[in-house]
């Protein structure tokens, strides 16, 4: 598992290896100079033991100043390079995640919370950015510091070097003992943050409902409990880190005490010069910083490991609905709009009862068909299968005789304009929402689509008309206005097939009937399939399909079905009775 994470880190860094190599070379130069400067100090001390010579001192001071300046410049250069690579990887990962999410099916988002996905795309990516910036910089610096410094220390005095560094294996054992606990605690922190993000996202989206039911206090308490869970997770992680790091630092500084204790005796015995002893002190001190940083580096790595797993879980999810390599090219302008369904059966995952059960029908080009039936009869499921928002078996749905599973997804969905039940609007102008599918549509075309959907007069009554901002998810518009704006968006596409999934539910019967009359008499000769609970609107269709328990139980025109005993007649009578009572 650890090796797979390292491979992933290598994949993230692969496009940026030239910069990484440049940063590593700069660090190598820094460490070479860092090893050479104590030797200069040693030589200056040894030469000055006899007589104090100003020229000698000045020469060493200038040399040390020049080398220290070069080291400072190269260190800053390496930090800029390495941290820049981390930021670039952060940018690349966010692009990959967003593009991958756009490819995934809607069922993926039904089983994965939006708040968790947002947290992975932000907080987890940020952890990887720290890992690839700070952590790699620290690890490479530590590696160079030890590999370059230890040989020089051993050359000065083997005994003092080994005794001063004898406690370092204990430090590595300590780190190993804490590593698994740090990883688990970091995972708890990330998961609790995801839960908190999900709660915030849901509450902001449902703020109107919270206020209607006066549940501000309950939501406040719920947020407090979740926020407290985040606090506890972070405090647990902090306690572990605050225990680990002082242990590491204490072990490091213990080595200095050992060196001072043994070094003074070695000087008295003449086993080492004062200059060599000072150089050893500087070298041990030089190893303190990268060794102490090792704890922070480990924490960054633990966070990065958890975040890699969480991000790769998203990237590893394959869309069930994809364009095959041998897919048929079907330009929308060549589509007539004939729909054929043969023995279509569909069962949702984790369900045993089919939502659609052996459905077959043919809708001719330019025909308007209404689908009616009780709630849960499979109407919306049927509507979602035609543009392949749900994965259907091959050989069950055909568009102009072409199996939709063999047609390029872009071509299929360009040929079908679909208005779902939930009329989603973006937080921008009404104009931009209507021309979402045709970003460069002219104002006259936008207004024409709005007139067909019967929303144009109301838009003109707004102070800013088509420049009106609709707010979050269209909150400033009524339900009927949102649905008609969504309908205008679909009509602007002039697609051969138009599917309305109860898209006029919030519109009054008279307006809905007028809209359907306009659509039925349009010159575009669209194939229209609309789902509705408004039977008076459905009565204007060329044919009506009546669904119940996932099957089509009746077909025919309104005049035919109204005189046939069956579900449609019952629904019509119920509607008439309701209207009479009201």
TALIN-V298971 format. One record per residue. N is the residue number from 1. RES is the residue in three letters. BURIAL is I if it has 9 or more other ideal C-beta (glycine too) atoms within 8 Angstrom, else O. Layout:
BEGIN
N:RES:BURIAL
N:RES:BURIAL
END
This chain:
BEGIN
1:UNK:O
2:UNK:O
3:UNK:O
4:UNK:O
5:UNK:I
6:UNK:O
7:UNK:O
8:UNK:I
9:UNK:I
10:UNK:O
11:UNK:O
12:UNK:I
13:UNK:I
14:UNK:O
15:UNK:O
16:UNK:I
17:UNK:O
18:UNK:O
19:UNK:I
20:UNK:I
21:UNK:O
22:UNK:I
23:UNK:I
24:UNK:I
25:UNK:O
26:UNK:I
27:UNK:I
28:UNK:I
29:UNK:I
30:UNK:I
31:UNK:I
32:UNK:I
33:UNK:I
34:UNK:I
35:UNK:I
36:UNK:I
37:UNK:I
38:UNK:I
39:UNK:I
40:UNK:I
41:UNK:I
42:UNK:I
43:UNK:I
44:UNK:I
45:UNK:I
46:UNK:I
47:UNK:I
48:UNK:I
49:UNK:O
50:UNK:O
51:UNK:O
52:UNK:O
53:UNK:O
54:UNK:O
55:UNK:O
56:UNK:I
57:UNK:I
58:UNK:O
59:UNK:O
60:UNK:I
61:UNK:O
62:UNK:O
63:UNK:I
64:UNK:I
65:UNK:O
66:UNK:O
67:UNK:I
68:UNK:I
69:UNK:O
70:UNK:I
71:UNK:I
72:UNK:O
73:UNK:O
74:UNK:I
75:UNK:I
76:UNK:O
77:UNK:I
78:UNK:I
79:UNK:I
80:UNK:O
81:UNK:I
82:UNK:I
83:UNK:I
84:UNK:I
85:UNK:I
86:UNK:I
87:UNK:I
88:UNK:I
89:UNK:I
90:UNK:I
91:UNK:O
92:UNK:I
93:UNK:I
94:UNK:I
95:UNK:O
96:UNK:I
97:UNK:I
98:UNK:I
99:UNK:O
100:UNK:I
101:UNK:I
102:UNK:O
103:UNK:O
104:UNK:I
105:UNK:I
106:UNK:O
107:UNK:I
108:UNK:I
109:UNK:I
110:UNK:O
111:UNK:O
112:UNK:O
113:UNK:O
114:UNK:I
115:UNK:I
116:UNK:I
117:UNK:I
118:UNK:I
119:UNK:I
120:UNK:I
121:UNK:I
122:UNK:O
123:UNK:I
124:UNK:I
125:UNK:I
126:UNK:I
127:UNK:I
128:UNK:I
129:UNK:I
130:UNK:I
131:UNK:I
132:UNK:I
133:UNK:I
134:UNK:I
135:UNK:I
136:UNK:I
137:UNK:I
138:UNK:I
139:UNK:I
140:UNK:I
141:UNK:I
142:UNK:I
143:UNK:O
144:UNK:I
145:UNK:I
146:UNK:I
147:UNK:O
148:UNK:I
149:UNK:I
150:UNK:I
151:UNK:O
152:UNK:I
153:UNK:I
154:UNK:I
155:UNK:O
156:UNK:I
157:UNK:I
158:UNK:O
159:UNK:O
160:UNK:I
161:UNK:I
162:UNK:O
163:UNK:I
164:UNK:I
165:UNK:I
166:UNK:I
167:UNK:I
168:UNK:I
169:UNK:O
170:UNK:O
171:UNK:I
172:UNK:O
173:UNK:O
174:UNK:I
175:UNK:I
176:UNK:O
177:UNK:O
178:UNK:I
179:UNK:I
180:UNK:O
181:UNK:O
182:UNK:I
183:UNK:I
184:UNK:O
185:UNK:I
186:UNK:I
187:UNK:I
188:UNK:I
189:UNK:I
190:UNK:I
191:UNK:O
192:UNK:I
193:UNK:I
194:UNK:I
195:UNK:I
196:UNK:I
197:UNK:I
198:UNK:I
199:UNK:I
200:UNK:I
201:UNK:I
202:UNK:I
203:UNK:I
204:UNK:O
205:UNK:O
206:UNK:O
207:UNK:O
208:UNK:O
209:UNK:O
210:UNK:I
211:UNK:O
212:UNK:O
213:UNK:O
214:UNK:O
215:UNK:O
216:UNK:O
217:UNK:O
218:UNK:O
219:UNK:I
220:UNK:O
221:UNK:O
222:UNK:I
223:UNK:I
224:UNK:O
225:UNK:O
226:UNK:I
227:UNK:I
228:UNK:O
229:UNK:I
230:UNK:I
231:UNK:O
232:UNK:O
233:UNK:I
234:UNK:I
235:UNK:O
236:UNK:I
237:UNK:I
238:UNK:O
239:UNK:O
240:UNK:I
241:UNK:I
242:UNK:O
243:UNK:I
244:UNK:I
245:UNK:I
246:UNK:O
247:UNK:I
248:UNK:I
249:UNK:I
250:UNK:O
251:UNK:I
252:UNK:I
253:UNK:I
254:UNK:I
255:UNK:I
256:UNK:I
257:UNK:O
258:UNK:I
259:UNK:I
260:UNK:I
261:UNK:O
262:UNK:I
263:UNK:I
264:UNK:O
265:UNK:O
266:UNK:I
267:UNK:I
268:UNK:O
269:UNK:O
270:UNK:O
271:UNK:O
272:UNK:I
273:UNK:O
274:UNK:I
275:UNK:I
276:UNK:I
277:UNK:I
278:UNK:I
279:UNK:I
280:UNK:I
281:UNK:I
282:UNK:I
283:UNK:I
284:UNK:I
285:UNK:O
286:UNK:I
287:UNK:I
288:UNK:I
289:UNK:O
290:UNK:I
291:UNK:I
292:UNK:I
293:UNK:I
294:UNK:I
295:UNK:I
296:UNK:I
297:UNK:I
298:UNK:I
299:UNK:I
300:UNK:I
301:UNK:I
302:UNK:I
303:UNK:I
304:UNK:I
305:UNK:I
306:UNK:I
307:UNK:I
308:UNK:I
309:UNK:I
310:UNK:I
311:UNK:I
312:UNK:I
313:UNK:I
314:UNK:I
315:UNK:I
316:UNK:O
317:UNK:I
318:UNK:O
319:UNK:I
320:UNK:O
321:UNK:I
322:UNK:O
323:UNK:O
324:UNK:O
325:UNK:O
326:UNK:O
327:UNK:I
328:UNK:O
329:UNK:O
330:UNK:I
331:UNK:O
332:UNK:I
333:UNK:O
334:UNK:O
335:UNK:I
336:UNK:O
337:UNK:I
338:UNK:I
339:UNK:I
340:UNK:I
341:UNK:I
342:UNK:I
343:UNK:O
344:UNK:I
345:UNK:I
346:UNK:I
347:UNK:I
348:UNK:O
349:UNK:O
350:UNK:O
351:UNK:O
352:UNK:O
353:UNK:O
354:UNK:I
355:UNK:I
356:UNK:I
357:UNK:I
358:UNK:O
359:UNK:I
360:UNK:O
361:UNK:I
362:UNK:O
363:UNK:I
364:UNK:O
365:UNK:I
366:UNK:O
367:UNK:I
368:UNK:I
369:UNK:I
370:UNK:I
371:UNK:I
372:UNK:I
373:UNK:I
374:UNK:O
375:UNK:O
376:UNK:O
377:UNK:I
378:UNK:I
379:UNK:I
380:UNK:I
381:UNK:I
382:UNK:I
383:UNK:I
384:UNK:I
385:UNK:I
386:UNK:I
387:UNK:I
388:UNK:I
389:UNK:I
390:UNK:I
391:UNK:O
392:UNK:I
393:UNK:O
394:UNK:O
395:UNK:O
396:UNK:I
397:UNK:I
398:UNK:I
399:UNK:I
400:UNK:I
401:UNK:O
402:UNK:I
403:UNK:I
404:UNK:I
405:UNK:I
406:UNK:I
407:UNK:I
408:UNK:I
409:UNK:I
410:UNK:O
411:UNK:I
412:UNK:I
413:UNK:I
414:UNK:I
415:UNK:I
416:UNK:I
417:UNK:I
418:UNK:I
419:UNK:I
420:UNK:I
421:UNK:O
422:UNK:O
423:UNK:I
424:UNK:O
425:UNK:I
426:UNK:O
427:UNK:O
428:UNK:O
429:UNK:I
430:UNK:I
431:UNK:I
432:UNK:I
433:UNK:I
434:UNK:I
435:UNK:I
436:UNK:I
437:UNK:I
438:UNK:I
439:UNK:O
440:UNK:O
441:UNK:I
442:UNK:O
443:UNK:O
444:UNK:O
445:UNK:I
446:UNK:I
447:UNK:I
448:UNK:O
449:UNK:I
450:UNK:I
451:UNK:O
452:UNK:I
453:UNK:I
454:UNK:I
455:UNK:I
456:UNK:I
457:UNK:O
458:UNK:O
459:UNK:I
460:UNK:O
461:UNK:O
462:UNK:I
463:UNK:O
464:UNK:O
465:UNK:O
466:UNK:I
467:UNK:O
468:UNK:I
469:UNK:I
470:UNK:I
471:UNK:I
472:UNK:O
473:UNK:O
474:UNK:I
475:UNK:O
476:UNK:O
477:UNK:I
478:UNK:O
479:UNK:O
480:UNK:I
481:UNK:I
482:UNK:I
483:UNK:I
484:UNK:I
485:UNK:I
486:UNK:I
487:UNK:I
488:UNK:I
489:UNK:I
490:UNK:I
491:UNK:I
492:UNK:I
493:UNK:I
494:UNK:O
495:UNK:I
496:UNK:I
497:UNK:I
498:UNK:I
499:UNK:I
500:UNK:I
501:UNK:I
502:UNK:I
503:UNK:I
504:UNK:I
505:UNK:I
506:UNK:O
507:UNK:I
508:UNK:O
509:UNK:O
510:UNK:O
511:UNK:I
512:UNK:I
513:UNK:I
514:UNK:I
515:UNK:I
516:UNK:I
517:UNK:I
518:UNK:I
519:UNK:I
520:UNK:I
521:UNK:O
522:UNK:I
523:UNK:O
524:UNK:O
525:UNK:O
526:UNK:I
527:UNK:I
528:UNK:I
529:UNK:I
530:UNK:I
531:UNK:I
532:UNK:I
533:UNK:O
534:UNK:I
535:UNK:I
536:UNK:O
537:UNK:I
538:UNK:I
539:UNK:I
540:UNK:I
541:UNK:I
542:UNK:O
543:UNK:I
544:UNK:I
545:UNK:I
546:UNK:I
547:UNK:I
548:UNK:I
549:UNK:O
550:UNK:I
551:UNK:I
552:UNK:I
553:UNK:O
554:UNK:I
555:UNK:O
556:UNK:O
557:UNK:I
558:UNK:I
559:UNK:O
560:UNK:O
561:UNK:I
562:UNK:I
563:UNK:O
564:UNK:I
565:UNK:O
566:UNK:I
567:UNK:I
568:UNK:I
569:UNK:I
570:UNK:O
571:UNK:I
572:UNK:I
573:UNK:O
574:UNK:O
575:UNK:I
576:UNK:O
577:UNK:O
578:UNK:O
579:UNK:O
580:UNK:O
581:UNK:O
582:UNK:O
END
